[in-house]
Amino acid sequence: MKILILCTGNSCRSQMAQTFLQSFDTRLEVASAGTEPSGYVHPKAIEVMQEERIDLSQNKSESVDQYLDEAWDYVITVCGGAKETCPAFMGTVQHRLHIGFDDPAEVEGNEDHIMSEFRRVRDEIKTAFIQFFDEQVKPHIV
């Protein structure tokens, strides 16, 4: 099964969703990309995912353009910007979903507050993608 996670910058939410989903079943082919890739993975996203024993430090922020010709079982947007600007795919897309989350990179305040928001969003992503995996993916994996 092939799943593409889209966000605008591909620096936080889509990176977390991709690696959580991949960790649930290594037989899945999961990629993430941005409609306007930032060129980096946010350091705080890397830090909070390390708390979950998931390493994002080698991940890259990629453009959705490289995936447009491929066939996907699911294309999932995780931010409103990507949902609104989701490009037309030349390959087959079986299912398009939107599972939205706040952008922790936009949070302002002291370091403790910012980190607590990154953790909150990380935990929301984990919960939502466990539910997605259990309800929509797992029943179709042989």
C-alpha positions in Angstrom: 0.0 0.0 0.0 1.3 3.4 -1.0 0.5 6.5 1.1 1.5 10.1 0.5 1.3 12.7 3.3 1.1 16.3 2.1 1.6 19.6 3.9 2.7 23.0 2.7 6.4 23.1 4.0 7.0 19.4 4.6 9.0 20.3 7.7 6.8 19.2 10.7 3.4 17.7 10.5 3.8 15.6 7.4 7.2 14.4 8.5 5.7 13.2 11.8 2.7 11.6 10.2 4.9 9.8 7.6 7.3 8.3 10.2 4.5 7.3 12.6 2.6 5.6 9.9 5.7 3.8 8.6 6.5 2.7 12.2 3.1 1.0 12.4 3.8 -1.5 9.6 7.1 -1.5 7.6 5.3 -3.1 4.6 3.7 0.3 3.9 5.3 2.6 1.4 4.9 6.0 2.9 6.2 9.3 1.6 5.7 12.9 2.6 6.1 16.1 0.6 5.2 19.8 0.5 3.4 22.0 -1.9 6.0 24.6 -1.1 8.8 22.6 0.6 10.8 24.5 3.2 14.1 22.7 2.4 14.6 21.4 6.0 12.9 19.4 8.7 12.2 21.6 11.7 14.7 20.9 14.6 11.9 20.9 17.2 10.0 18.2 15.2 13.2 16.2 15.2 13.5 16.7 18.9 9.9 15.7 19.9 10.0 12.6 17.6 13.2 11.5 19.2 11.2 11.3 22.5 9.1 8.7 20.6 12.3 6.9 19.5 11.7 7.9 15.9 14.6 9.6 14.1 13.7 12.4 11.6 17.3 13.7 11.5 18.0 12.2 8.1 14.6 13.1 6.5 14.4 15.7 3.7 11.8 18.2 2.9 10.6 17.3 -0.6 8.4 18.7 -3.3 5.1 17.1 -4.2 6.1 17.5 -7.9 8.2 14.4 -7.8 5.2 12.3 -6.8 2.6 13.5 -9.3 3.0 10.7 -11.8 2.8 7.9 -9.3 -0.3 5.9 -8.2 -1.3 6.2 -4.6 -3.8 4.3 -2.4 -4.1 7.4 -0.2 -3.1 11.1 -0.5 -3.6 12.7 2.9 -3.3 16.4 3.5 -2.4 17.4 7.1 -2.7 21.2 6.8 -5.3 23.5 5.3 -2.8 25.1 2.9 -1.9 21.8 1.3 -5.6 20.8 1.1 -6.4 24.0 -0.8 -3.4 23.8 -3.2 -3.3 20.0 -3.6 -2.1 19.5 -7.2 -3.7 17.3 -9.8 -2.0 13.9 -9.8 -1.4 12.2 -13.1 -1.2 8.8 -11.5 -4.2 7.1 -9.9 -5.2 8.2 -6.4 -7.7 5.8 -4.8 -8.5 8.0 -1.8 -8.0 11.6 -0.8 -8.3 12.5 2.8 -7.7 15.6 5.0 -6.6 15.1 8.6 -5.7 18.6 9.8 -3.5 19.7 12.6 -2.3 23.0 14.0 1.1 24.2 12.8 3.5 24.0 15.8 6.1 26.0 13.9 3.8 29.1 14.1 3.6 29.0 17.9 5.1 32.0 19.7 6.1 32.2 23.4 8.8 30.9 25.6 10.7 27.7 24.9 8.6 25.5 27.3 5.4 26.7 25.6 6.7 26.1 22.1 7.9 22.6 23.0 4.6 21.8 24.7 2.8 22.7 21.5 5.1 20.5 19.3 4.4 17.7 21.7 0.7 18.3 21.7 0.6 18.3 17.8 2.8 15.2 17.7 0.5 13.3 20.1 -2.6 14.4 18.0 -0.9 13.2 14.8 0.0 9.9 16.5 -3.5 9.3 17.7 -5.2 10.3 14.4 -2.8 8.1 12.3 -3.2 5.1 14.7 -7.0 5.4 14.1 -6.5 5.8 10.3 -4.2 2.8 10.2 -6.5 0.6 12.3 -9.7 1.6 10.4 -8.6 2.1 6.8 -5.2 0.5 6.3 -4.9 -2.6 8.5 -8.0 -4.3 7.1 -6.5 -4.2 3.6 -3.0 -5.4 4.4 -2.5 -9.1 3.7 
